[in-house]
Amino acid sequence: MSFDGREMARVSIVVLNWNGKELLTESLPALHQALSGMEGLREVIVADNGSTDGSRDFVRTSFPEFHFLEFNTNLGFAEGNNRAALSARGELLLFLNNDMVVDRDFLPPLLRPFTRSGDVFAVASQVFFQDLTKPREETGKTTAWWDGGIVRFAHQPLTPDEEDAESIPIFWAGGGAALFDRSKFLELGGFRTIYSPAYVEDADVSYRALKRGWKVLLAPKSRVVHKHRSTSSRTMSPEHLESLIARNRLLFVWSNLTNRQMMMEHLLTLPLRCLWSGEAHDAFWWRRGLFQALPLWRKARRLAKTEFAETLISDRDLLVRGVWRKGQRRDPNRFSILFVCPYVPKLGVHAGAARMYEIIKGVAYHHDVSVLTFIEREDEREAVEQLKEFCRNVRVVLREGWHPERNFFLLKPQHRLREFAHPEMKRILQEEVATGKYDIVQYEYLEMAYLKRYTGRADTVSFFTHHEVQHRSILQEMQVVRNGTLDAIQRRVQWMKMLNFELAVARSFDTVITMTDADRRALTEYDPNLHVVVHETGVHVSPDAKELPPEEPRSIVFLGYFKHLPNEDAMVYFAGEVFPHILRNFPDATFTVVGAEPGHNIRALHDGQRIIVTGRVEDVRPFLARGSVFVVPIRLGAGIRGKILEAWAVRRPVVSTTLGCSGIHAKNGVNILIADQPLQFAAEVCRLFEDSALRRKLGDNGYETARQHYAWPLQIEKHLRFYEEAVRRSR
């Protein structure tokens, strides 16, 4: 599009006003300054909706070069702007709310995309609030998605790369600060007055433009400051605003959707939405909105029919597949990946958090990685900053309290849902996935995988890392812990509920990752159609261990995270049933219990002499290296035991139960000793105390096993292959 040699102004700027003199005293001077030196290339129209506060005199006195277009009454947002658009002389229309204060250089970034392409419909400014301490409810980076019968709208924060971009695709251009192609705007009929007095008109006209194949963009370097809802808040109560927005969201669906299946889904779910919509007050606003919207049903459906003939892109393509985001990825060989985590990925707390950290860090060397994670305490934000060193974006939610979650007939494991089904996490997850910028979304742990159900039918490849197959763990508890018939029945019911829950969650994923082949079989034997791959955890293997302390005679070490029940059970079992047999043969033997979050049962073992409980330590390797023997007396649980790999990495000999070394390359008598009964376990530990050559053999062989099979570079390569295979299958 070229504007050289045209007599008409290139840009017509429309400032809609109603009794906003106080706002104009701040917004118009900033606009005047931004336009200095551009005379002849622009015109400014102050469209006044019948103000009585002296707005007319202020504009004509202070800015005589601005055109004052006066209406006798308040026409509302849509009609007021439409009339101004008809009287404008520019080929481009810039709509500005009277409470928008523009930056000095806000206009050139809005103009550039129109010079690049003839199919640009609108370009919006990035929006900031005056109070920088408040959350940015409005950014200009808009998105929307189909969520089980309704369209969800949201603003999202910009990533550093997006901040530097000339433009990025968005779903709608906010009518308070956006530049529109005037001819396209008028061809669409402008803003629809069905939404009067305000809200959703800009999303509606942008959606109709997207359906015709036109582009809607954000220019991040164009910046404005918004005094949020300064006009509407003076004339409407918060209750009126909520019901108006609910009404207009319904009208958006009725006025635009032509896909019969989606419309049927909307109509079937609307009664449920009005009865129960997550929170009681949400259902109340839906009921009020529906009551106000129903008289406009026929008019809205007629509008949808008039647009149908001009549609090039379907509702499903836009709202489900998100094709409006096309072109957002620059490098086709570099995936954009979102990790969704229940704990902060970090080292030094527990094996699951360490695994997440290592995988994320390793993948980030090859692809663009973002993280959405819970934090349990505010002091964990330091670990979040470490993630930002190699992640594109990191968003956090403070996990606190219990949260209601639908659980009809108590068929789901309620405690897991209530702890992790945080409304803010659901909201952010919905928004992040709905951006369409991710090729892959990877959910860590069962609790987060369950939340995938709130993202709708997103057009992304999905991974679920199942760190521990829970129904298998419950079966093992049933075999080890026997407390009578009633307890056995309760555990059997718990097992059935967990099995059904895990299978239901797993079926919604393209790929499920388990830590061991036994865990894989525990899923696929009940559903052979599941695509489950095995990916063991890894370990850092250093060839030089000279910096580590020497072995201490007759010292035993265990490493674990003690909020994990199998670790607590292992320590109580070892201290009560195994360690006394060792002390009979070696009275000077010591037992060091290393790991975070020891509970009362673990702290009670500490006597300061024979048994030492350290709690969390910064570096576990010195404690492992000082041990003569590393023990893994695990009787419960599933998954892989990364603690054995940590011991092997510092050449420590290991004694383990069969379950404790399940899923790894462990060979009894070669790189490990295996014992399942208390006396046998104690005997193997005593045997190692007496045989230094056997200790060296097991330690050296264990080290080689870790180096050949579990070194992190090998594990990262394997993980990357999973991504490539999954993306290839999806195409």
HUURTA-V414846 format. One record per residue. N is the residue number from 1. RES is the residue in one letter. PSI is psi in degrees with one decimal (none if undefined). NEAR is the number of other C-alpha atoms within 12 Angstrom. Layout:
# HUURTA-V414846
n/res/psi/near
N/RES/PSI/NEAR
N/RES/PSI/NEAR
This chain:
# HUURTA-V414846
n/res/psi/near
1/M/127.7/18
2/S/142.8/16
3/F/6.7/19
4/D/138.6/13
5/G/7.8/10
6/R/143.1/16
7/E/-34.3/14
8/M/158.0/19
9/A/144.7/23
10/R/-41.8/33
11/V/130.6/37
12/S/122.3/39
13/I/122.0/43
14/V/119.1/46
15/V/109.1/46
16/L/134.5/49
17/N/143.1/48
18/W/109.8/38
19/N/43.6/30
20/G/34.9/37
21/K/-44.4/29
22/E/-38.5/22
23/L/-37.9/30
24/L/-29.7/38
25/T/-20.4/26
26/E/-39.1/24
27/S/-40.1/33
28/L/-41.6/41
29/P/-40.1/24
30/A/-40.1/25
31/L/-43.5/39
32/H/-42.7/32
33/Q/-39.8/21
34/A/-26.9/24
35/L/-0.2/28
36/S/134.7/18
37/G/0.7/12
38/M/20.3/19
39/E/141.3/19
40/G/-17.3/22
41/L/-1.9/27
42/R/162.1/35
43/E/150.5/35
44/V/125.8/40
45/I/117.5/41
46/V/105.4/47
47/A/113.0/46
48/D/124.8/40
49/N/53.7/33
50/G/42.9/25
51/S/150.7/28
52/T/15.4/20
53/D/14.1/19
54/G/12.5/20
55/S/-42.1/32
56/R/-47.7/30
57/D/-38.4/20
58/F/-45.9/26
59/V/-46.2/36
60/R/-29.7/20
61/T/-47.0/15
62/S/-29.5/20
63/F/68.9/24
64/P/-22.3/18
65/E/-15.1/20
66/F/141.6/28
67/H/125.8/28
68/F/109.1/33
69/L/111.9/31
70/E/131.4/30
71/F/151.9/24
72/N/-20.3/15
73/T/169.7/17
74/N/107.4/25
75/L/-8.5/27
76/G/176.4/31
77/F/-51.6/39
78/A/-54.9/33
79/E/-38.2/29
80/G/-45.7/38
81/N/-37.3/48
82/N/-43.1/33
83/R/-38.1/28
84/A/-37.2/40
85/A/-36.8/41
86/L/-33.6/26
87/S/-10.5/26
88/A/153.3/35
89/R/-10.6/28
90/G/157.2/31
91/E/-17.6/35
92/L/141.9/41
93/L/122.9/46
94/L/111.4/46
95/F/127.7/48
96/L/129.9/42
97/N/155.0/42
98/N/-8.6/45
99/D/19.2/39
100/M/125.5/43
101/V/115.5/38
102/V/151.4/41
103/D/161.3/29
104/R/-38.2/24
105/D/35.0/26
106/F/-25.3/35
107/L/-46.3/42
108/P/-41.6/27
109/P/-28.9/31
110/L/-32.1/41
111/L/-33.1/40
112/R/-46.4/28
113/P/-28.8/34
114/F/-25.5/36
115/T/-15.0/19
116/R/-29.6/16
117/S/146.7/19
118/G/-3.0/19
119/D/19.9/23
120/V/126.8/38
121/F/-45.2/45
122/A/150.4/49
123/V/125.3/51
124/A/157.9/52
125/S/154.9/50
126/Q/137.6/46
127/V/136.0/42
128/F/160.2/34
129/F/155.0/26
130/Q/-42.1/20
131/D/102.2/13
132/L/-10.7/13
133/T/-14.5/9
134/K/149.5/12
135/P/142.8/15
136/R/88.8/24
137/E/-22.4/23
138/E/123.3/31
139/T/-22.5/36
140/G/-22.5/47
141/K/92.8/41
142/T/151.5/42
143/T/163.8/44
144/A/154.3/40
145/W/160.3/42
146/W/121.2/36
147/D/80.2/30
148/G/42.6/28
149/G/-1.7/33
150/I/158.6/34
151/V/125.3/39
152/R/134.3/32
153/F/145.8/37
154/A/152.2/32
155/H/146.0/34
156/Q/153.3/32
157/P/152.6/29
158/L/143.8/35
159/T/163.2/24
160/P/-39.8/15
161/D/-38.9/20
162/E/-34.3/28
163/E/-32.4/22
164/D/-9.1/16
165/A/152.9/23
166/E/-41.4/26
167/S/154.9/36
168/I/149.3/43
169/P/140.3/40
170/I/169.4/50
171/F/-41.9/47
172/W/150.8/47
173/A/118.3/48
174/G/127.5/45
175/G/-4.0/40
176/G/-14.4/48
177/A/77.8/46
178/A/150.1/48
179/L/127.8/47
180/F/147.7/51
181/D/115.2/42
182/R/-43.5/35
183/S/-40.5/24
184/K/-40.9/30
185/F/-45.8/34
186/L/-33.0/26
187/E/-34.7/21
188/L/-7.8/29
189/G/9.9/27
190/G/-159.7/35
191/F/138.2/39
192/R/131.5/37
193/T/-6.4/32
194/I/-22.4/36
195/Y/-0.8/35
196/S/140.6/26
197/P/-22.4/29
198/A/165.6/40
199/Y/131.5/35
200/V/-9.0/38
201/E/-40.1/37
202/D/-37.9/41
203/A/-37.9/42
204/D/-50.5/45
205/V/-33.4/41
206/S/-40.2/47
207/Y/-41.3/49
208/R/-33.6/48
209/A/-42.7/42
210/L/-38.6/41
211/K/-22.3/36
212/R/1.8/28
213/G/9.5/26
214/W/159.3/36
215/K/142.2/39
216/V/124.5/47
217/L/161.1/48
218/L/133.0/48
219/A/97.4/42
220/P/-27.4/39
221/K/-7.0/33
222/S/118.9/38
223/R/138.0/31
224/V/156.9/40
225/V/128.9/34
226/H/125.1/35
227/K/90.6/32
228/H/121.9/28
229/R/37.3/25
230/S/-37.1/25
231/T/-50.4/30
232/S/-32.8/27
233/S/-19.2/17
234/R/-19.3/15
235/T/-15.2/18
236/M/141.8/18
237/S/160.0/14
238/P/-35.2/15
239/E/-41.4/18
240/H/-41.4/21
241/L/-44.9/24
242/E/-45.2/27
243/S/-33.8/29
244/L/-43.1/32
245/I/-41.7/32
246/A/-43.5/38
247/R/-47.2/36
248/N/-26.2/43
249/R/-37.3/37
250/L/-43.7/44
251/L/-32.6/42
252/F/-46.7/41
253/V/-47.4/41
254/W/-32.8/37
255/S/-12.3/37
256/N/-33.0/44
257/L/126.6/42
258/T/-5.4/31
259/N/117.8/26
260/R/-41.2/18
261/Q/-43.3/15
262/M/-38.5/27
263/M/-39.0/28
264/M/-40.9/18
265/E/-40.9/22
266/H/-47.6/29
267/L/-35.2/22
268/L/-34.2/16
269/T/-14.9/20
270/L/-44.2/28
271/P/-39.8/19
272/L/-38.2/22
273/R/-36.0/31
274/C/-19.7/27
275/L/-39.1/20
276/W/120.2/20
277/S/50.6/24
278/G/-54.3/23
279/E/148.1/18
280/A/-38.9/16
281/H/-28.3/19
282/D/-45.4/22
283/A/-37.2/23
284/F/-44.8/25
285/W/-34.4/32
286/W/-40.0/35
287/R/-44.0/28
288/R/-41.4/27
289/G/-41.2/30
290/L/-42.3/30
291/F/-39.2/22
292/Q/-28.0/25
293/A/-28.8/32
294/L/-39.8/20
295/P/-17.4/16
296/L/7.6/25
297/W/-51.6/24
298/R/-42.2/16
299/K/-43.0/22
300/A/-43.0/31
301/R/-31.3/26
302/R/-38.5/19
303/L/-40.7/28
304/A/-39.9/31
305/K/-37.4/19
306/T/-28.3/19
307/E/-19.1/30
308/F/-38.9/22
309/A/-25.1/15
310/E/1.3/21
311/T/127.3/26
312/L/-29.0/19
313/I/133.8/28
314/S/163.5/30
315/D/-42.2/34
316/R/-38.7/29
317/D/-38.2/28
318/L/-45.6/39
319/L/-25.6/39
320/V/-50.0/34
321/R/-19.1/26
322/G/41.2/35
323/V/-15.1/32
324/W/-15.1/40
325/R/1.8/36
326/K/145.2/25
327/G/-1.0/18
328/Q/-33.4/25
329/R/135.3/23
330/R/-40.5/17
331/D/110.2/13
332/P/-17.6/14
333/N/-0.9/16
334/R/111.3/22
335/F/152.2/30
336/S/121.4/37
337/I/133.7/39
338/L/125.1/40
339/F/131.4/48
340/V/115.3/45
341/C/142.9/45
342/P/-18.5/39
343/Y/157.9/38
344/V/123.9/43
345/P/115.9/41
346/K/165.3/32
347/L/156.3/30
348/G/5.2/30
349/V/-63.6/33
350/H/164.0/35
351/A/-35.7/40
352/G/-44.9/36
353/A/-38.3/29
354/A/-41.0/29
355/R/-46.8/39
356/M/-43.4/39
357/Y/-48.5/39
358/E/-41.3/31
359/I/-47.6/43
360/I/-46.2/42
361/K/-42.9/31
362/G/-41.6/28
363/V/-33.3/36
364/A/-18.8/31
365/Y/-20.2/22
366/H/-25.8/25
367/H/170.2/32
368/D/115.1/35
369/V/133.1/37
370/S/156.8/39
371/V/134.1/46
372/L/118.2/42
373/T/151.8/43
374/F/150.9/38
375/I/147.3/30
376/E/-25.1/23
377/R/155.7/17
378/E/-29.6/16
379/D/-5.8/12
380/E/-6.3/24
381/R/-22.6/24
382/E/-41.1/17
383/A/-32.7/28
384/V/-40.0/32
385/E/-33.6/21
386/Q/-37.8/22
387/L/-35.3/34
388/K/-16.2/28
389/E/-26.9/18
390/F/-1.5/25
391/C/147.8/34
392/R/-39.3/31
393/N/140.4/31
394/V/124.3/37
395/R/141.9/34
396/V/153.4/36
397/V/128.5/32
398/L/119.3/25
399/R/114.9/26
400/E/144.9/19
401/G/-174.2/15
402/W/148.9/16
403/H/135.7/23
404/P/141.7/20
405/E/133.5/27
406/R/129.4/18
407/N/71.5/18
408/F/131.1/9
409/F/15.2/9
410/L/41.7/16
411/L/-5.1/22
412/K/155.9/28
413/P/94.6/30
414/Q/-42.2/24
415/H/-34.4/19
416/R/-39.9/26
417/L/-45.5/29
418/R/-29.1/24
419/E/-34.0/25
420/F/-9.1/37
421/A/56.5/36
422/H/129.2/33
423/P/-37.6/26
424/E/-37.0/23
425/M/-43.0/33
426/K/-45.1/33
427/R/-48.5/26
428/I/-39.8/30
429/L/-44.6/43
430/Q/-48.5/35
431/E/-45.4/33
432/E/-47.3/44
433/V/-36.0/47
434/A/-17.1/45
435/T/-25.7/46
436/G/3.9/41
437/K/-9.5/38
438/Y/131.6/36
439/D/-33.0/39
440/I/135.9/40
441/V/123.0/45
442/Q/119.9/46
443/Y/127.4/41
444/E/126.8/40
445/Y/155.0/38
446/L/-37.6/39
447/E/-38.8/40
448/M/-32.3/40
449/A/-34.6/42
450/Y/-34.0/38
451/L/-10.0/40
452/K/-27.7/40
453/R/-19.8/26
454/Y/-0.8/31
455/T/-3.8/34
456/G/-163.5/29
457/R/70.2/27
458/A/143.9/38
459/D/62.0/32
460/T/158.4/37
461/V/132.0/36
462/S/135.8/40
463/F/144.7/40
464/F/112.0/45
465/T/107.0/46
466/H/95.2/44
467/H/-28.9/38
468/E/118.8/39
469/V/111.5/42
470/Q/-37.6/36
471/H/-29.2/34
472/R/-37.7/31
473/S/-39.3/33
474/I/-39.1/30
475/L/-40.5/28
476/Q/-38.1/23
477/E/-40.2/28
478/M/-32.6/26
479/Q/-31.0/17
480/V/-44.2/21
481/V/119.5/19
482/R/110.4/16
483/N/30.2/14
484/G/172.2/11
485/T/-45.7/12
486/L/-43.9/11
487/D/-39.2/15
488/A/-40.3/20
489/I/-44.2/15
490/Q/-42.0/19
491/R/-35.0/26
492/R/-42.0/23
493/V/-42.8/22
494/Q/-40.5/27
495/W/-45.1/27
496/M/-43.0/23
497/K/-44.0/24
498/M/-39.9/32
499/L/-49.4/31
500/N/-40.5/23
501/F/-47.7/30
502/E/-42.6/38
503/L/-41.0/35
504/A/-42.2/23
505/V/-46.4/33
506/A/-33.2/42
507/R/-18.1/28
508/S/3.1/30
509/F/149.0/37
510/D/-38.5/32
511/T/133.6/38
512/V/131.5/43
513/I/126.4/42
514/T/162.4/38
515/M/-26.3/36
516/T/162.0/34
517/D/-30.3/26
518/A/-39.7/29
519/D/-38.4/35
520/R/-46.9/37
521/R/-32.7/26
522/A/-21.7/29
523/L/-48.3/37
524/T/-21.4/25
525/E/-21.8/18
526/Y/-22.9/20
527/D/91.7/19
528/P/-15.6/15
529/N/-10.4/18
530/L/138.3/27
531/H/99.8/29
532/V/129.0/34
533/V/154.2/31
534/V/127.8/31
535/H/101.6/38
536/E/163.3/41
537/T/174.6/43
538/G/-177.5/41
539/V/151.1/37
540/H/121.7/32
541/V/112.9/28
542/S/130.6/21
543/P/-17.6/18
544/D/113.9/12
545/A/22.5/21
546/K/-26.9/14
547/E/-8.9/12
548/L/151.4/22
549/P/158.8/17
550/P/163.6/20
551/E/140.5/30
552/E/131.5/23
553/P/140.5/24
554/R/43.8/31
555/S/135.3/38
556/I/142.0/46
557/V/142.5/48
558/F/145.1/50
559/L/130.9/50
560/G/164.4/45
561/Y/120.0/35
562/F/6.0/32
563/K/-8.4/21
564/H/114.5/28
565/L/-42.6/25
566/P/-32.9/32
567/N/-42.4/38
568/E/-44.7/36
569/D/-40.1/30
570/A/-39.9/37
571/M/-41.4/43
572/V/-42.0/30
573/Y/-48.0/28
574/F/-45.9/39
575/A/-32.7/37
576/G/-31.5/23
577/E/-15.6/22
578/V/-50.1/32
579/F/-37.9/39
580/P/-36.2/26
581/H/-36.1/24
582/I/-41.3/33
583/L/-28.3/26
584/R/-33.2/15
585/N/-33.0/20
586/F/85.7/25
587/P/-20.8/17
588/D/7.0/20
589/A/146.4/30
590/T/154.7/34
591/F/117.3/43
592/T/123.9/42
593/V/112.9/45
594/V/133.4/41
595/G/158.2/37
596/A/156.9/30
597/E/46.5/27
598/P/128.9/32
599/G/-171.4/23
600/H/-43.4/15
601/N/-33.6/22
602/I/-44.6/36
603/R/-31.1/26
604/A/-19.4/19
605/L/-23.5/27
606/H/122.2/25
607/D/-1.2/17
608/G/-5.6/15
609/Q/-68.8/15
610/R/-40.0/25
611/I/124.4/31
612/I/123.1/28
613/V/114.7/35
614/T/-26.2/30
615/G/-161.9/30
616/R/137.5/22
617/V/152.7/23
618/E/-38.4/17
619/D/118.5/20
620/V/-20.0/34
621/R/-42.8/37
622/P/-36.5/28
623/F/-40.7/37
624/L/-42.3/43
625/A/-33.3/35
626/R/-17.7/29
627/G/138.3/40
628/S/-36.7/42
629/V/137.8/50
630/F/130.0/50
631/V/146.3/50
632/V/76.6/48
633/P/49.5/47
634/I/131.6/44
635/R/-15.0/36
636/L/163.1/38
637/G/174.6/36
638/A/-162.9/39
639/G/-167.5/40
640/I/149.1/39
641/R/90.4/45
642/G/-20.2/38
643/K/-33.1/44
644/I/-40.9/48
645/L/-37.8/47
646/E/-40.6/46
647/A/-42.8/47
648/W/-36.5/49
649/A/-21.6/42
650/V/20.6/46
651/R/38.1/44
652/R/138.9/49
653/P/146.7/51
654/V/137.1/55
655/V/128.1/51
656/S/157.8/41
657/T/167.1/32
658/T/-43.5/27
659/L/-37.4/31
660/G/-31.0/35
661/C/15.9/37
662/S/136.5/31
663/G/-1.3/29
664/I/168.6/35
665/H/71.4/28
666/A/129.1/34
667/K/118.0/21
668/N/127.4/23
669/G/-9.8/23
670/V/-57.7/24
671/N/7.7/34
672/I/157.8/44
673/L/135.0/41
674/I/129.7/33
675/A/137.0/29
676/D/-14.3/29
677/Q/148.1/22
678/P/-48.2/28
679/L/-41.4/21
680/Q/-42.0/23
681/F/-47.2/34
682/A/-39.6/38
683/A/-39.4/27
684/E/-37.3/35
685/V/-45.5/46
686/C/-38.1/35
687/R/-41.7/26
688/L/-34.6/36
689/F/-37.5/34
690/E/-17.8/19
691/D/91.5/19
692/S/-32.7/21
693/A/-40.4/14
694/L/-37.6/29
695/R/-44.8/36
696/R/-41.7/27
697/K/-50.7/24
698/L/-40.2/36
699/G/-44.5/39
700/D/-43.8/26
701/N/-37.2/32
702/G/-41.3/40
703/Y/-45.2/38
704/E/-37.6/28
705/T/-45.3/31
706/A/-41.9/39
707/R/-41.2/28
708/Q/-28.5/22
709/H/-24.4/29
710/Y/4.5/33
711/A/138.5/31
712/W/-39.7/34
713/P/-37.5/25
714/L/-41.8/26
715/Q/-36.4/30
716/I/-42.2/33
717/E/-42.3/22
718/K/-42.2/26
719/H/-41.6/35
720/L/-35.9/28
721/R/-36.2/18
722/F/-43.3/31
723/Y/-48.4/35
724/E/-42.3/24
725/E/-41.1/20
726/A/-42.4/29
727/V/-39.3/28
728/R/-39.8/15
729/R/-30.5/15
730/S/-15.4/17
731/R/none/11
